[in-house]
Amino acid sequence: MSQWTNQSPEQEKMEQTGRNPFASKWCEAARSAKCPPTLEELLKRVHDLPTLPHAALKVMRMTRGVEVSPREIGDAVSKDPNFAARVLKLANSSYYGLPRSVGTLTEAVMMLGNRTIRNLTIVAATHQTLSQDLPGYDLSANELWKHSIAGAHVAIHLAEAAHYPYTEEAFVAGLLHDVGKLILSIYVRDFTEDIHFFMKNNVCSFVQAEKAVLGFDHGEVGGHIARQWNLPTPLVQAIAWHHAPLQKGQVIPLVGITHLADFVCICAGIGVGTNRVGEDLSDGVLETLNLTRNDVENALTFITEMMDETKDTDAVLLPKAA
């Protein structure tokens, strides 16, 4: 049984042989002249992605449920001067409206708070990577970023509604849930015709067709990227399972929040690309989080209004200090 998904005997055979039997069978009948890569072959490209700065990972660990001083956080980020400069630039953006410019990370933490700085460091670490165009998913430059940052906002909104205590983790999960698209895009582009053919003949979502044709989806690939980046296990699970939150008959709360956040952003039409035909909410998610369809509609209204208010600005959207 895979650590990422509940697998059928055919999928277990894939892990043993390195080739997905369904994908291979599909290729025999597909109009493409070549078969998709195995997951093992694909994951070799994980090393092509920029790694998260050590300072960002350290701040994540330092601030998870522990009280730390502004100086401790400032010192951790300052050990990487280039990264610290990016964080300071964001902290001084007009979006926050600080009464004066801050010149040190310690000042920034004191003015904005630990939670905002923690999330800001992750944004500074991933903004450029998540802003590239992904032709395989019909996403132009910055569209994935818009979907990601909107997902982060919605994840916090839902976490608070569900009384989930780790809202900072929800922010990061919402931000990084589609990171697997960065690697998978080139292969999705090569098999676009087959994926759409499968969607048409099986009346399914793009993600379902992606998995059927390639043998895995961008969530699974993203989970491996998150593990390569040494992210905490709850974040690895949230990214890997955000399209399949029901695992072994239960839904892990952070996974459910991430699934809902992605669903809301798709409904809002934010950075949708090829996934215009979305999936419905997975069974058990609302029940696990003690949320209702009305809570989902409120989240949709929340993010739609937020994006409308800021669409004419170039500010990076981040939660302001409480």
C-alpha positions as CSV (number, residue, x, y, z in Angstrom):
1,M,0.0,0.0,0.0
2,S,1.5,3.4,-1.0
3,Q,2.1,6.1,1.5
4,W,0.5,8.5,-0.8
5,T,-2.7,6.9,-1.9
6,N,-5.0,3.9,-1.3
7,Q,-3.8,1.6,-4.0
8,S,-5.5,-1.1,-6.0
9,P,-3.6,-4.3,-6.8
10,E,-2.8,-2.8,-10.2
11,Q,-1.3,0.3,-8.6
12,E,0.8,-1.9,-6.2
13,K,2.1,-3.7,-9.3
14,M,3.2,-0.4,-10.7
15,E,5.4,0.2,-7.6
16,Q,6.9,-3.3,-8.1
17,T,7.6,-3.0,-11.8
18,G,8.1,0.8,-12.1
19,R,5.4,1.1,-14.8
20,N,1.7,1.8,-14.4
21,P,-0.2,-1.1,-16.1
22,F,-3.3,1.0,-16.7
23,A,-1.2,3.9,-18.3
24,S,0.6,1.3,-20.5
25,K,-2.7,-0.2,-21.6
26,W,-4.0,3.3,-22.3
27,C,-1.1,4.1,-24.4
28,E,-1.7,1.1,-26.7
29,A,-5.1,2.6,-27.6
30,A,-4.2,6.3,-27.2
31,R,-3.4,8.5,-30.1
32,S,-0.1,9.5,-28.6
33,A,3.0,7.8,-30.0
34,K,4.7,7.5,-26.7
35,C,4.0,6.4,-23.1
36,P,4.2,8.7,-20.0
37,P,7.2,8.4,-17.7
38,T,7.1,6.3,-14.6
39,L,6.8,8.3,-11.3
40,E,10.4,7.3,-10.5
41,E,11.6,8.8,-13.8
42,L,9.6,11.9,-13.2
43,L,10.9,12.5,-9.7
44,K,14.5,12.8,-10.9
45,R,13.5,16.2,-12.0
46,V,12.7,17.3,-8.5
47,H,16.3,18.3,-8.2
48,D,15.8,20.8,-11.0
49,L,13.5,22.9,-8.7
50,P,15.0,25.6,-6.4
51,T,15.2,24.4,-2.8
52,L,13.5,26.3,-0.1
53,P,16.0,28.6,1.8
54,H,17.2,27.0,5.0
55,A,16.2,30.3,6.8
56,A,12.5,29.8,5.7
57,L,12.4,26.2,6.9
58,K,14.0,27.3,10.2
59,V,11.4,30.0,10.8
60,M,8.6,27.5,10.1
61,R,10.0,25.1,12.7
62,M,10.7,27.9,15.2
63,T,7.2,29.3,15.1
64,R,5.1,26.2,15.2
65,G,3.2,26.4,18.5
66,V,6.2,27.9,20.3
67,E,6.7,31.4,21.6
68,V,9.9,32.9,20.1
69,S,11.2,36.5,20.3
70,P,11.3,38.9,17.3
71,R,15.1,38.9,17.6
72,E,15.3,35.1,17.3
73,I,13.3,35.1,14.1
74,G,15.1,38.1,12.7
75,D,18.5,36.5,13.4
76,A,17.4,33.2,11.7
77,V,16.3,35.0,8.5
78,S,19.3,37.4,8.5
79,K,21.8,34.5,8.1
80,D,20.8,34.5,4.4
81,P,21.4,38.1,3.3
82,N,19.7,37.8,-0.2
83,F,16.7,36.1,1.3
84,A,16.5,38.6,4.1
85,A,16.5,41.4,1.6
86,R,13.5,39.9,-0.2
87,V,11.6,39.5,3.0
88,L,12.3,43.1,4.0
89,K,11.1,44.3,0.6
90,L,7.8,42.6,1.1
91,A,7.5,43.8,4.7
92,N,7.9,47.4,3.5
93,S,5.4,47.1,0.7
94,S,2.5,49.5,0.6
95,Y,0.1,46.7,1.3
96,Y,0.9,46.8,5.0
97,G,0.9,50.6,5.3
98,L,3.6,50.6,8.0
99,P,4.1,54.1,9.6
100,R,7.8,54.0,8.6
101,S,10.1,51.7,6.7
102,V,11.8,49.0,8.7
103,G,15.5,48.3,8.2
104,T,15.9,45.1,10.1
105,L,14.0,41.8,10.3
106,T,13.7,42.2,14.1
107,E,11.8,45.5,13.5
108,A,9.6,43.8,10.9
109,V,8.6,41.0,13.3
110,M,7.9,43.5,16.0
111,M,5.7,45.6,13.7
112,L,3.9,42.7,11.8
113,G,3.9,39.8,14.3
114,N,5.3,36.3,14.2
115,R,2.4,34.9,12.1
116,T,2.7,37.4,9.3
117,I,6.5,37.2,9.1
118,R,6.4,33.4,9.1
119,N,4.0,33.3,6.1
120,L,5.9,36.2,4.5
121,T,9.1,34.2,4.5
122,I,7.4,31.3,2.7
123,V,6.0,33.7,0.1
124,A,9.4,35.3,-0.4
125,A,10.9,31.8,-0.9
126,T,8.3,30.6,-3.4
127,H,7.0,33.6,-5.3
128,Q,9.3,33.5,-8.2
129,T,9.0,29.7,-8.6
130,L,5.2,29.7,-8.5
131,S,5.0,32.7,-10.9
132,Q,6.2,30.9,-14.0
133,D,4.0,29.9,-16.9
134,L,2.9,26.3,-17.2
135,P,1.6,25.6,-20.7
136,G,0.7,22.0,-19.9
137,Y,-2.0,23.4,-17.5
138,D,-2.8,26.4,-19.7
139,L,-1.5,28.7,-17.1
140,S,0.2,31.9,-18.2
141,A,2.8,33.7,-16.0
142,N,1.5,34.6,-12.5
143,E,-1.7,32.5,-12.8
144,L,-0.4,29.7,-10.7
145,W,0.8,32.3,-8.2
146,K,-2.7,33.9,-8.0
147,H,-4.3,30.5,-7.5
148,S,-1.7,29.6,-4.8
149,I,-1.9,32.8,-2.8
150,A,-5.7,32.8,-3.0
151,G,-5.6,29.2,-1.8
152,A,-3.4,30.3,1.2
153,H,-6.0,32.9,2.1
154,V,-8.9,30.6,1.8
155,A,-7.1,27.9,3.8
156,I,-6.6,30.3,6.7
157,H,-10.3,31.4,6.5
158,L,-11.5,27.8,6.5
159,A,-9.1,26.8,9.3
160,E,-10.4,29.6,11.5
161,A,-14.0,28.6,10.7
162,A,-13.2,25.0,11.6
163,H,-11.3,26.0,14.8
164,Y,-8.1,24.3,13.4
165,P,-5.3,25.5,15.7
166,Y,-2.5,25.6,13.2
167,T,-3.6,28.4,10.8
168,E,0.0,29.0,9.7
169,E,0.3,25.4,8.5
170,A,-3.0,25.9,6.6
171,F,-1.5,29.0,4.9
172,V,1.5,27.1,3.7
173,A,-0.5,24.1,2.5
174,G,-2.9,26.4,0.6
175,L,0.1,28.2,-0.9
176,L,2.0,25.0,-2.0
177,H,-0.8,22.6,-2.8
178,D,-0.2,22.7,-6.6
179,V,3.6,22.7,-6.5
180,G,3.6,19.4,-8.4
181,K,2.4,21.2,-11.5
182,L,5.8,22.8,-11.8
183,I,7.4,19.4,-12.8
184,L,4.4,17.7,-14.3
185,S,3.5,20.5,-16.7
186,I,5.8,19.4,-19.5
187,Y,4.4,15.9,-19.5
188,V,0.8,17.0,-19.3
189,R,1.5,19.2,-22.3
190,D,2.8,16.1,-24.3
191,F,-0.4,14.2,-23.4
192,T,-3.0,17.0,-23.5
193,E,-4.8,15.3,-26.4
194,D,-5.0,12.0,-24.6
195,I,-6.1,13.7,-21.3
196,H,-8.9,15.6,-23.0
197,F,-10.0,12.5,-25.0
198,F,-10.2,10.6,-21.7
199,M,-12.2,13.4,-20.1
200,K,-14.7,13.5,-23.0
201,N,-15.2,9.7,-23.0
202,N,-15.4,9.3,-19.2
203,V,-17.1,12.6,-18.1
204,C,-14.5,13.3,-15.5
205,S,-12.4,16.1,-14.2
206,F,-9.0,17.1,-15.6
207,V,-7.2,15.8,-12.5
208,Q,-9.0,12.4,-12.8
209,A,-8.0,12.1,-16.5
210,E,-4.4,13.3,-15.6
211,K,-4.1,10.4,-13.2
212,A,-5.7,7.9,-15.6
213,V,-3.4,8.8,-18.5
214,L,-0.2,9.4,-16.7
215,G,-0.6,7.0,-13.7
216,F,-0.3,9.7,-11.1
217,D,-1.5,13.3,-10.5
218,H,0.2,16.6,-9.6
219,G,-0.8,16.2,-6.0
220,E,1.3,13.0,-5.6
221,V,4.2,14.6,-7.4
222,G,3.9,17.7,-5.2
223,G,4.0,15.5,-2.1
224,H,7.4,14.1,-3.2
225,I,8.6,17.7,-3.8
226,A,7.4,18.7,-0.3
227,R,9.3,15.8,1.2
228,Q,12.4,16.7,-0.8
229,W,12.1,20.2,0.7
230,N,12.0,18.7,4.2
231,L,8.6,20.1,4.9
232,P,6.7,18.7,8.0
233,T,4.7,15.5,7.4
234,P,1.3,17.2,7.8
235,L,2.2,19.6,4.9
236,V,3.5,16.7,2.7
237,Q,0.2,14.9,3.3
238,A,-1.9,18.0,2.5
239,I,-0.1,18.6,-0.7
240,A,-0.1,14.9,-1.8
241,W,-3.7,14.2,-1.0
242,H,-5.5,17.5,-1.7
243,H,-7.4,15.8,-4.6
244,A,-7.9,12.5,-2.6
245,P,-8.5,13.6,1.0
246,L,-10.3,10.4,2.0
247,Q,-7.4,8.1,3.1
248,K,-8.1,4.7,4.7
249,G,-11.7,5.9,5.5
250,Q,-10.8,9.1,7.2
251,V,-9.8,12.7,6.4
252,I,-6.9,14.4,8.1
253,P,-8.1,18.0,9.0
254,L,-5.2,19.8,7.2
255,V,-5.7,17.7,4.1
256,G,-9.4,18.5,4.2
257,I,-8.8,22.2,4.6
258,T,-6.4,22.2,1.6
259,H,-8.9,20.2,-0.5
260,L,-11.6,22.8,0.3
261,A,-9.4,25.7,-0.4
262,D,-8.5,24.4,-3.8
263,F,-12.2,23.7,-4.5
264,V,-13.1,27.2,-3.6
265,C,-10.4,28.8,-5.7
266,I,-11.5,26.7,-8.7
267,C,-15.2,27.8,-8.1
268,A,-13.9,31.4,-8.0
269,G,-12.1,30.9,-11.3
270,I,-8.8,31.9,-9.9
271,G,-5.8,30.4,-11.8
272,V,-7.9,27.6,-13.1
273,G,-6.3,26.8,-16.5
274,T,-7.2,23.4,-17.7
275,N,-9.1,22.4,-14.5
276,R,-12.2,24.3,-15.5
277,V,-14.2,21.1,-15.0
278,G,-13.6,20.7,-11.3
279,E,-14.4,17.9,-8.8
280,D,-17.1,18.0,-6.2
281,L,-16.2,18.0,-2.6
282,S,-14.8,14.7,-1.4
283,D,-16.9,12.6,1.0
284,G,-16.3,13.2,4.7
285,V,-14.4,16.5,4.4
286,L,-17.2,18.8,5.7
287,E,-18.1,16.4,8.4
288,T,-14.5,16.0,9.6
289,L,-14.1,19.8,9.8
290,N,-17.6,20.4,11.2
291,L,-18.3,22.8,8.4
292,T,-21.3,23.2,6.1
293,R,-21.9,24.1,2.5
294,N,-22.7,27.6,3.8
295,D,-19.2,27.8,5.2
296,V,-17.8,27.0,1.8
297,E,-20.0,29.6,0.1
298,N,-18.8,32.2,2.7
299,A,-15.2,31.3,1.8
300,L,-16.0,31.8,-1.9
301,T,-17.5,35.2,-1.2
302,F,-14.5,36.1,1.0
303,I,-11.9,35.3,-1.7
304,T,-13.9,36.8,-4.5
305,E,-14.2,40.1,-2.7
306,M,-10.6,40.1,-1.7
307,M,-9.3,39.4,-5.3
308,D,-11.7,42.1,-6.6
309,E,-10.3,44.6,-4.2
310,T,-6.7,44.0,-5.0
311,K,-6.8,43.1,-8.7
312,D,-5.6,46.5,-9.7
313,T,-2.6,46.5,-7.4
314,D,0.8,44.7,-7.7
315,A,1.0,44.0,-4.0
316,V,1.7,40.5,-2.8
317,L,-1.4,39.4,-1.0
318,L,-0.6,38.3,2.6
319,P,-2.6,38.2,5.7
320,K,-2.1,41.4,7.7
321,A,-1.2,41.3,11.3
322,A,-4.1,40.6,13.6
